[in-house]
Amino acid sequence: MPAESNWGGNVAFTARRLHHPESVAELQEIVARAPRVRALGTRHSFSTVADTDGEHVSTSRLPAVIDVDRTERTATVGSGLRFGEIVRAIDEAGLALHNLGSLPHISVAGACATGTHGSGTGRRSLAGAVRGMTMVTADGELAEIRRGEADFDGSVVALGALGVVTRLTLDLVPAFAVRQTVYEDMPREEFRENFDAVMSAGYSVSGFTRWRERAVDQVWLKERVEADGAEPAPRTWFGATAADGPRHPIPGMPGTHCTPQQGLVGPWYARLPHFRLEFTPSSGEEIQSEFFVDRRDAVAAFDALWQVRERFSSEVLIGEIRTVAADSLWLSPAYGRDSVAFHFTWAPDAEAVARAVRVVEEALRPFSARPHWGKLFTAPSPDALRELYPRYDDFRALAARFDPSGVFRNAFMREHFPD
Ligand SMILES: Cc1cc2nc3c(=O)[nH]c(=O)nc-3n(C[C@H](O)[C@H](O)[C@H](O)COP(=O)(O)OP(=O)(O)OC[C@H]3O[C@@H](n4cnc5c(N)ncnc54)[C@H](O)[C@@H]3O)c2cc1C
């Protein structure tokens, strides 16, 4: 049986089959004999990045390895596991991942392959924690790659183009507690004039706006605190007021689907994501886009979007503004620059969304915006991508070397990384 579509339902997969190998040897056989194959994670991407006209292979039924090394401060984990399935074992060892995305439902390999990120000044994307990977390459052989090796920086955010990752070794930090407070209605002027102060006020901070109201609807402040004895969070902050009950970023959706707020202190893994594993994250009926600009352009880019908001805001269920630290991974949207990411959760009307996305892309073009590989975008052309990603041609050469006969190539790669 093939997987019919992505989680969002906006991409109908063309793959003929979905394999669920239960051993690495079985996975190697599948890859070695398939003319065209591609790894599929938890299907949470909104672009066609995960599709193939060949066969899909999932690593979710490979042995569920979670090997925490306290001395090295690493976790080696099965690639198909979801973040929500690895965090407790890491926490029980007194350790933590440096950050998490908004949802714990995504696979570790699928998230790292697209440069998935959370928020926070100085916090790199989730791929920034990868110290090493094991993958099945196009010929069915196993390859190991470690940080420091020549190909490493091109191999982590690799869009599934180099091989099927079976395990990843992730850097860990000492476990920590987080207090999460949701503030409502931060006046827009307060937000933009104090952008750096607001976004750096906690370990991870997200601003939510529908681009309609004069105020930023919600600011989620995730502060690193002592597990016991944290002071209560202040009631007002930059003109915003602490919410009096649990909130969901999307108006009208239940706050109980989200991680605990109202200043309740809890472990890192139960506060850094916005959404709880046991519920559908976000709205469930949506399309998403996201664009990264240089953090120094954050306010100018915010203003540029604000100026054209009437041409896209009617499609917005919610927008989110986050910060991501620079890294050295060639295809990471935060490559070489501390970034601010403008995210859009759109109502699921494909044509209207395409129009709205073009408005956003046009407004952000002067800021050399890089799109999230796993979300919907309509620009840039390959030549523009080459300008945006200084190591673009190095990545193409790396992919051609790893996969000379194009076993992992799909329409997405052909469109954005043509021969
Ligand atoms: C509700 C929702 C919230 C989201 N929140 C965030 C967020 O907070 N931050 C953010 O940055 N993004 C976010 N995203 C986007 C999401 O994190 C990315 O699209 C991510 O890539 C999805 O991971 P996945 O496991 O579903 O991968 P898939 O979508 O299945 O695949 C993505 C890519 O990974 C590759 N891949 C998957 N498994 C492997 C493997 N074993 N080996 C090699 N390549 C592999 C695929 O081939 C494909 O190219 C969100 C998406 C949704 C639906």
The ligand as a Tripos MOL2 file, in Angstrom:
@<TRIPOS>MOLECULE
LIG
   53    58     1     0     0
SMALL
NO_CHARGES

@<TRIPOS>ATOM
      1 C1          1.7680   20.8980   12.5430 C.3       1 LIG1
      2 C2          3.1630   21.1000   12.0430 C.ar      1 LIG1
      3 C3          4.0560   21.8730   12.7980 C.ar      1 LIG1
      4 C4          5.3620   22.1000   12.3340 C.ar      1 LIG1
      5 N1          6.2090   22.8190   13.1150 N.ar      1 LIG1
      6 C5          7.4630   23.0730   12.6830 C.ar      1 LIG1
      7 C6          8.3840   23.8140   13.4870 C.ar      1 LIG1
      8 O1          8.1070   24.1550   14.6240 O.2       1 LIG1
      9 N2          9.5920   24.1090   12.9550 N.ar      1 LIG1
     10 C7          9.9560   23.7280   11.7030 C.ar      1 LIG1
     11 O2         11.0570   24.0540   11.2680 O.2       1 LIG1
     12 N3          9.1360   22.9530   10.9490 N.ar      1 LIG1
     13 C8          7.9090   22.6150   11.4160 C.ar      1 LIG1
     14 N4          7.0790   21.8300   10.6610 N.ar      1 LIG1
     15 C9          7.6010   21.2400    9.4190 C.3       1 LIG1
     16 C10         8.2390   19.8670    9.7010 C.3       1 LIG1
     17 O3          9.0170   19.8970   10.8560 O.3       1 LIG1
     18 C11         9.1660   19.4510    8.5570 C.3       1 LIG1
     19 O4          8.4300   19.4150    7.3690 O.3       1 LIG1
     20 C12         9.8550   18.0940    8.8050 C.3       1 LIG1
     21 O5         10.7580   17.8460    7.7530 O.3       1 LIG1
     22 C13         8.8560   16.9670    8.9300 C.3       1 LIG1
     23 O6          9.5130   15.7800    9.3120 O.3       1 LIG1
     24 P1          8.8980   14.3830    8.8450 P.3       1 LIG1
     25 O7          9.4960   13.3100    9.6990 O.co2     1 LIG1
     26 O8          7.4360   14.4480    8.7590 O.co2     1 LIG1
     27 O9          9.5530   14.2550    7.3880 O.3       1 LIG1
     28 P2          8.8280   14.0540    5.9640 P.3       1 LIG1
     29 O10         7.9660   15.2160    5.6980 O.co2     1 LIG1
     30 O11         8.2450   12.7030    5.8930 O.co2     1 LIG1
     31 O12        10.1240   14.1260    5.0220 O.3       1 LIG1
     32 C14        10.8670   15.3120    4.9480 C.3       1 LIG1
     33 C15        12.2150   15.0540    4.2670 C.3       1 LIG1
     34 O13        13.0100   14.2270    5.1020 O.3       1 LIG1
     35 C16        13.5030   13.1280    4.3590 C.3       1 LIG1
     36 N5         13.6550   11.9890    5.2640 N.ar      1 LIG1
     37 C17        12.7100   11.4670    6.1020 C.ar      1 LIG1
     38 N6         13.2270   10.4020    6.7400 N.ar      1 LIG1
     39 C18        14.5070   10.2550    6.3070 C.ar      1 LIG1
     40 C19        15.5360    9.3100    6.5640 C.ar      1 LIG1
     41 N7         15.3760    8.2970    7.4130 N.pl3     1 LIG1
     42 N8         16.7010    9.4460    5.8990 N.ar      1 LIG1
     43 C20        16.8890   10.4530    5.0090 C.ar      1 LIG1
     44 N9         15.9560   11.3660    4.7200 N.ar      1 LIG1
     45 C21        14.7710   11.2680    5.3680 C.ar      1 LIG1
     46 C22        12.4410   12.8840    3.2800 C.3       1 LIG1
     47 O14        12.9730   12.1650    2.1710 O.3       1 LIG1
     48 C23        12.0780   14.3050    2.9270 C.3       1 LIG1
     49 O15        13.0080   14.8320    2.0250 O.3       1 LIG1
     50 C24         5.7870   21.5550   11.0930 C.ar      1 LIG1
     51 C25         4.9040   20.7490   10.3510 C.ar      1 LIG1
     52 C26         3.6140   20.5200   10.8300 C.ar      1 LIG1
     53 C27         2.6950   19.6490   10.0510 C.3       1 LIG1
@<TRIPOS>BOND
     1     1     2 1
     2     2     3 ar
     3     2    52 ar
     4     3     4 ar
     5     4     5 ar
     6     4    50 ar
     7     5     6 ar
     8     6     7 ar
     9     6    13 1
    10     7     8 2
    11     7     9 ar
    12     9    10 ar
    13    10    11 2
    14    10    12 ar
    15    12    13 ar
    16    13    14 ar
    17    14    15 1
    18    14    50 ar
    19    15    16 1
    20    16    17 1
    21    16    18 1
    22    18    19 1
    23    18    20 1
    24    20    21 1
    25    20    22 1
    26    22    23 1
    27    23    24 1
    28    24    25 2
    29    24    26 1
    30    24    27 1
    31    27    28 1
    32    28    29 2
    33    28    30 1
    34    28    31 1
    35    31    32 1
    36    32    33 1
    37    33    34 1
    38    33    48 1
    39    34    35 1
    40    35    36 1
    41    35    46 1
    42    36    37 ar
    43    36    45 ar
    44    37    38 ar
    45    38    39 ar
    46    39    40 ar
    47    39    45 ar
    48    40    41 1
    49    40    42 ar
    50    42    43 ar
    51    43    44 ar
    52    44    45 ar
    53    46    47 1
    54    46    48 1
    55    48    49 1
    56    50    51 ar
    57    51    52 ar
    58    52    53 1
@<TRIPOS>SUBSTRUCTURE
     1 LIG1         1 GROUP 0 **** ****
